[in-house]
Amino acid sequence: MQSNFNLDRDMKNTILKSTALLFVLLLTAFTATETKQVDTDQSIINWVGHKVTGQHEGTISLQEGVLEFNEDQLTGGNFVMDMTSINTTDLEGDYKKKLDGHLKADDFFGVKNHQKATLVFTSVTKNETNYAVVGDLTIKGITNKITFDLAVSDNTATTTFQVDRTKFGIKYGSASFFDGLKDKAIYNEFDLKVSLKF
């Protein structure tokens, strides 16, 4: 009798463990993260750099990117930008060529040694109208935390935020580090306006 009781107890424990495992597997299946590839050809990254006497603007190409969703709620994302693609769109001819070259030089983004910049979402919080995102942005091998709001609708995600270039070792023309620049000063922050298609 005792051995039968132990056998029954062991069988019950096995059944309970199997049921619990099945429940966990089913729960995981129903709440699995869905990864959506970003269409790099349809997505756009615009930049605007400001200086005392005006501004310049242009584009950067997105090399690859994904957004992660759980039950249609954004939960994560990561992206790679092609820094060799930096392009000025408000100038032409020699002026454009000169500024493009300067932005790619070591004074700015140093694309010879740092061809990629990356952004990895570390926290995503849903609010009333969009998502509050915290991410790790890496430029020139230096990583800093950034925060921004991201709006998601249908197959499009959009955001606009500022980046302080000096936090990534880009100090050229910054009045924070060089005296006497006057009207030659370039502001530390540049704007990024991003539209992602997925």
N, C-alpha and C positions, 0 to 999 in steps of 0.2 A: 504493500500500500504506500509506504513512504517513498519508494522509488517512482511509483506512478504519480504521486503528488509533485515530486521534484520535476518529473518530466512535463507534467501539465504546466507547472510554474515556468519552466524554461521555454515551453512553447508559447505561453502567453507573453513573456518578455520579448521573445523573438518577433511575434506578431506585432506587438506595440512598437518595437524599434523599426520594423519594416514599414508600418503605417506612418510613423513620424517622418521617416526618410522620404516616403512617397509624397507626403504633404509638403515637405520642404522643396522637393523637386518640382511639384506642381506650382507652388507659390513662385518659385524662381522662373518657371516657364512663362507664367502670366505677367510677371513684372520685369521681364528681361529688358535690358537696355537696347534700344534701336539706334544704330549708328547710320547717319545719313552723310554721304559724301557731298562736299560742296563743289558746285560746278565752277571751276576756276576760270573758264572762258567767259561765263556770264557774270561773275562776281567782280566788283570794282572796289579798289582802295584808292581814295584821293587824299593827297596831303596838301596842307597850306602852311608855309613858313612865313613868319612875320619879322619885319625889321622896322626900324624907326621911320624910314622913308617910304614904306609900302609893304608889299608881300609878293611871294611867288607861289605857284601851285603846280601840281602835277599828279602823277600816278605811280603806284608800285604794284607789281603783279603778284597775285597769290599763287604759290607753287602747288600747295595742296592743303586740304583742310577737311575736318569732319565736325558735325554737331551730334551730340548724343541726347536721346529723348527716352523718357520712361512714361508710358501712357500719355503721350502727346505733350508732356512737360519737359522743357529743356533741363538737362542735368549736367552737361559738360561739353567740351569742345577743345580742339587743338588745331593749330594752323602753322604753316611755314610760308614766309614771304621771301620772294626772290629779290634780294637787295641790289643785284646787278641790273635790275630792270628799272631802277629809279629814272623817271622821265619828267622833264619840265614841260608843261603844256601852255604856259602863257608867254613863252619866248620863242623866237625863231632864229635860224642862222647861227652866226658865231656866238651871240649872247647865250643862246640855248646850249650850244656845245660847251661853252665855258662853264656854265652853272652845273650842267649835268656832270661834267668832269670833276668839278670841285666837290659836289655832293658825294661822289663815289671815292674821292681821295681820302687819305688817312685823317685829314682835318675834320672830316665829317664821318661817313659811315664805313670807310675803309673796306670796300667790297672785295678787294683783292684777297684779303685774309678772312673776311667775314661775309660770305656770299649769301647767308641766310639769316633771317630773324624769325623768332618763334613766339607764339602766344599759346599758353596752356591754361585753360580754365581750372581754378582750384576750388571755387565756390560759386554756386548759382542759386539765387533766391528769388522766388516768384513774388512780385508785388501786384498792385492793382492793375497796372496797364502794361507792364513788361517784366524784364528780369534784371535784377541787380547782380552783376558779375564781378568776381575778383579773379585776377589771373596773374600769371608770371610771364612778363614780357622780357625776352632776351634779345639785345641788340649789341653787336660787337663783343659778344661773349660775356656780357654783363646782364644779370637778371635783376629786375625790380618788380615789385607788386604794383599793379594798376587796378583801378575800379572804374566801371562804366555801366550804363544802362543799355540793355539790348532789347529791341522790339522784334517780336517774331510774329509773322502773319503769313498763313498759307505756306509757300515755299521760299519765303524771303526773311532774312534777318538783317536789321540795320542798326547802326550806332554811330555816334560822333563823340570823340573824346580827345583830350590833349595829352601829349607826352612831353615830359621835361627831358630834353636831349642831354643836359649836363649830367644827369644821373647815370648816363651810359657812356660817360667819358668824352662827350662831344662838346667841347668848350669854345670852339672857334667863334670869335666875334661876340662873346657873351660879356655883357657889362658886369656880370657877377664875378668875373675872374680877371677882366682886363680894364684898366682905367683909361680915360681919354678917348674912348671910341666915338662918343657923341653921336652924330647921325649915321655912323657906320655900324652901330650896334645891331646885333641880331637877337631877337627875343629867345629866351630859353625854351619856351613851349612851342611846339608845332601841333597843328590839328590833323586828326585822321578822321575821314568820313568813309564808312565802310558799308557796302551793300552786298550781302551774300545770297546767292541762289543755291538751293539744294533740292 
